[in-house]
Amino acid sequence: MNKQKLFEKFKLQHPDWSDEQVWSRVAIDIQTDKAVDEGKNIDTNGIWNEILTKASNWLKEVLPIVYEKVKEVFSSIINKIKEFVSTHRGEIFEYVIRVLNTLPA
């Protein structure tokens, strides 16, 4: 789906969002699709850092005016993910083990 169609789709889903919020969602959606197409596991925090960084870069290249308005938000989210992983590494590991234990042998 092209970026304009995605924009219209998300604007309909979130009519109260600003254009900047919708474009940010479009950027994240595009980069998530690319990660999936590349066969990456989107259930890991590392990949979300990559997706958000690429989404931010996409906005910077394609919609620089929007990027200027939302760049601090992306930076904050990326930093929060890094902080969460550092702080909760043990809990994340335990969760992964629990999930792996549910898989058939």
Secondary structure, DSSP 8 states (H G I E B T S, - for coil): --HHHHHHHHHHH-TTS-HHHHHHHHHHHHHHHHHHHTT--TTSHHHHHHHHHHHHHHHHHH-HHHHHHHHHHHHHHHHHHHHHHHHTHHHHHHHHHHHHHHS--
